Amino acid sequence: MARSSNFTHPPNSVLFCDFDGPIVNVSDRYYHTYKLGLRMIRSAYAAEQGRTIDLTPLSKQQFWSMKQNRVCDRTIAARSGLPQELIDTFLQQVCRIVNHPHLLRWDALQFGADKAIAQVKRGSIRLVLVTLRHPRQVQSFLQAHDLSQYVDQIFGASDIHAAHANRTEQKVTLLERAIAEQVAQGHSIEASWMVGDTEADIIAGQTAGLSTMALTCGVRSQTYLKQFKPSEFQPNLLAGVSRVRQCLLQAA
């Protein structure tokens, strides 16, 4: 007899998931930050030097494609027309403003992410967010989209600039903490996954011995992420959750 699609899993099943990328589409915020940073540098230069810089901002498609393929920010700045002597100032400016509330408003819910999160809860899977965002920013976004009740725990970074820097070692440490706390609470992680959209997520999951799922809807392309050998790829969190639930059913 075929099993019902409305299956549930033991309440100790855990899904570890990144926030930016799987749940939040940050592409508009990053692009607006980039353009605002260029305008601020151009204005400051004109005020100090009495002449303007001839800048050629990239299109959103060009910018995001370069970000997804891990083209370094210095190269992006240079291709936008910034002289070498102003690039460090520009990068510092971007880092300073990227988490400003005026720019955070550009964050959007990824396609199907709300449905995916609801499916996790209906499947009796524990949802633990492991993110380099500050927990206050995560909670604010989740509450704004009426999703906070679906998330069991959030392990975030205290540094509001950590997400933009995307340091792998920080993600490894956060995931280790998250796993240790789930185990201490009596939850099994034997069939757990780490789901994310960057090399930091994949490496953190692999370091912890978890299955890793790379989503291609975020800040890294599938072409770039292939070199890190995740367990598998999925286009978005909705497809990813469906796959995780299928794997848990097979393992039950």
CORRAVEN-V978535 format. One record per residue. N is the residue number from 1. RES is the residue in one letter. PHI is phi in whole degrees, -180 to 180 (none if undefined). Layout:
BEGIN
N;RES;PHI  N;RES;PHI
END
This chain:
BEGIN
1;M;none  2;A;-70  3;R;-77  4;S;-67  5;S;-74  6;N;-91  7;F;-81  8;T;-126  9;H;-115  10;P;-54  11;P;-63  12;N;-97  13;S;-69  14;V;-127  15;L;-116  16;F;-92  17;C;-143  18;D;-71  19;F;-104  20;D;-68  21;G;106  22;P;-65  23;I;-106  24;V;-113  25;N;-89  26;V;-99  27;S;-62  28;D;-66  29;R;-64  30;Y;-64  31;Y;-70  32;H;-67  33;T;-63  34;Y;-58  35;K;-68  36;L;-65  37;G;-60  38;L;-63  39;R;-64  40;M;-66  41;I;-66  42;R;-63  43;S;-66  44;A;-64  45;Y;-65  46;A;-63  47;A;-68  48;E;-84  49;Q;-103  50;G;75  51;R;-148  52;T;-100  53;I;-102  54;D;-85  55;L;-99  56;T;-129  57;P;-57  58;L;-71  59;S;-71  60;K;-58  61;Q;-64  62;Q;-63  63;F;-60  64;W;-70  65;S;-62  66;M;-67  67;K;-63  68;Q;-66  69;N;-100  70;R;61  71;V;-68  72;C;-66  73;D;-62  74;R;-65  75;T;-67  76;I;-60  77;A;-64  78;A;-65  79;R;-70  80;S;-88  81;G;99  82;L;-73  83;P;-64  84;Q;-54  85;E;-71  86;L;-108  87;I;-66  88;D;-61  89;T;-63  90;F;-62  91;L;-64  92;Q;-65  93;Q;-65  94;V;-60  95;C;-61  96;R;-71  97;I;-102  98;V;-61  99;N;-103  100;H;-68  101;P;-53  102;H;-61  103;L;-94  104;L;-60  105;R;-67  106;W;-80  107;D;-63  108;A;-132  109;L;-72  110;Q;-64  111;F;-55  112;G;76  113;A;-65  114;D;-65  115;K;-66  116;A;-63  117;I;-65  118;A;-64  119;Q;-65  120;V;-59  121;K;-67  122;R;-64  123;G;-86  124;S;58  125;I;-100  126;R;-80  127;L;-104  128;V;-120  129;L;-87  130;V;-122  131;T;-140  132;L;-89  133;R;-78  134;H;-70  135;P;-55  136;R;-64  137;Q;-66  138;V;-63  139;Q;-61  140;S;-61  141;F;-67  142;L;-61  143;Q;-65  144;A;-63  145;H;-109  146;D;56  147;L;-121  148;S;-62  149;Q;-70  150;Y;-92  151;V;-101  152;D;-81  153;Q;-151  154;I;-126  155;F;-113  156;G;-122  157;A;-96  158;S;-79  159;D;-88  160;I;-69  161;H;-95  162;A;-65  163;A;-64  164;H;-67  165;A;-75  166;N;53  167;R;-80  168;T;-61  169;E;-62  170;Q;-68  171;K;-67  172;V;-59  173;T;-65  174;L;-63  175;L;-66  176;E;-59  177;R;-63  178;A;-62  179;I;-64  180;A;-59  181;E;-72  182;Q;-65  183;V;-63  184;A;-63  185;Q;-86  186;G;94  187;H;-93  188;S;-88  189;I;-116  190;E;-58  191;A;-109  192;S;-78  193;W;-122  194;M;-110  195;V;-111  196;G;-165  197;D;-124  198;T;-132  199;E;-62  200;A;-62  201;D;-66  202;I;-64  203;I;-65  204;A;-62  205;G;-64  206;Q;-65  207;T;-61  208;A;-85  209;G;80  210;L;-94  211;S;-68  212;T;-121  213;M;-121  214;A;-97  215;L;-97  216;T;-97  217;C;-91  218;G;-106  219;V;-90  220;R;-131  221;S;-83  222;Q;-63  223;T;-58  224;Y;-70  225;L;-75  226;K;-56  227;Q;-64  228;F;-93  229;K;54  230;P;-66  231;S;-60  232;E;-166  233;F;-111  234;Q;-142  235;P;-74  236;N;-162  237;L;-67  238;L;-61  239;A;-67  240;G;-65  241;V;-65  242;S;-59  243;R;-68  244;V;-62  245;R;-63  246;Q;-64  247;C;-65  248;L;-66  249;L;-64  250;Q;-65  251;A;-82  252;A;-70
END
